[in-house]
Structure formats: C-alpha cells, structure tokens
Amino acid sequence: RTLRIRGADVEMEDEFYREYALLYGKASKAALDKLMASPRYRARKSDEARLKLIDSTLRRARHRVRRQAISVWKKMNPALVRQL
C-alpha cells in the first residue's frame, strides 16, 4: 500500500490504492492473455519454463503500473513531492 518516491515510502490513500489495484489487475490479465496466445509461451514444454515467463510478464506489468501510479501521485501531490 506504499509507493517509493524519491527514496521515501509514501502511503497510498484507500481510493488511490483501489484504482492502482484495479489497473494492475487489468494490465496483468491483458499481459497474461497476450502471453498465453503467443507461440513463445506454447513453445515452452516444461512447467518451470512457463512459470518463469509468467513471472517475468507479471513483473513487467507491475512495473509499468507502478510507474504510472507514481506519475499520477506526483501530479496529485506536488507540494508533498517537493518535501521528499
């Protein structure tokens, strides 16, 4: 429930966290749908190889959404950003 901004952990308000969680869920589903349909995923024979692909896909989705959330938070809280 926190974002790291300029080295400081910032608590997300409930509504902001809710929006972040929904966006992460949608981004994760879209990324996994794309992965599952790809020949790259189907070419992996072992469960371990497929799990690694799934893990890296989810990490990238989380990273993208987190960057978006930080950008939005900074725009919503310019005075707090200056204090960090």
Solvent accessible surface area in square Angstrom, and as a share of the most:
residue,aa,sasa,rsa
1,R,130,0.48
2,T,56,0.32
3,L,0,0.00
4,R,147,0.54
5,I,2,0.01
6,R,154,0.56
7,G,54,0.52
8,A,33,0.26
9,D,89,0.46
10,V,20,0.12
11,E,113,0.50
12,M,6,0.03
13,E,136,0.61
14,D,108,0.56
15,E,107,0.48
16,F,28,0.11
17,Y,67,0.25
18,R,128,0.47
19,E,89,0.40
20,Y,24,0.09
21,A,44,0.34
22,L,83,0.41
23,L,77,0.39
24,Y,55,0.21
25,G,39,0.37
26,K,142,0.60
27,A,23,0.18
28,S,12,0.08
29,K,128,0.54
30,A,63,0.49
31,A,17,0.13
32,L,43,0.21
33,D,73,0.38
34,K,160,0.68
35,L,12,0.06
36,M,79,0.35
37,A,70,0.54
38,S,25,0.16
39,P,97,0.61
40,R,120,0.44
41,Y,26,0.10
42,R,126,0.46
43,A,64,0.50
44,R,83,0.30
45,K,176,0.75
46,S,56,0.36
47,D,111,0.58
48,E,111,0.50
49,A,29,0.23
50,R,72,0.26
51,L,114,0.57
52,K,131,0.55
53,L,11,0.06
54,I,36,0.18
55,D,69,0.36
56,S,26,0.17
57,T,8,0.05
58,L,44,0.22
59,R,125,0.45
60,R,117,0.43
61,A,0,0.00
62,R,96,0.35
63,H,105,0.47
64,R,105,0.39
65,V,3,0.01
66,R,80,0.29
67,R,132,0.48
68,Q,96,0.43
69,A,7,0.05
70,I,35,0.18
71,S,49,0.31
72,V,71,0.41
73,W,16,0.06
74,K,74,0.31
75,K,158,0.67
76,M,121,0.54
77,N,31,0.16
78,P,69,0.43
79,A,54,0.42
80,L,85,0.42
81,V,14,0.08
82,R,176,0.64
83,Q,139,0.62
84,L,75,0.37
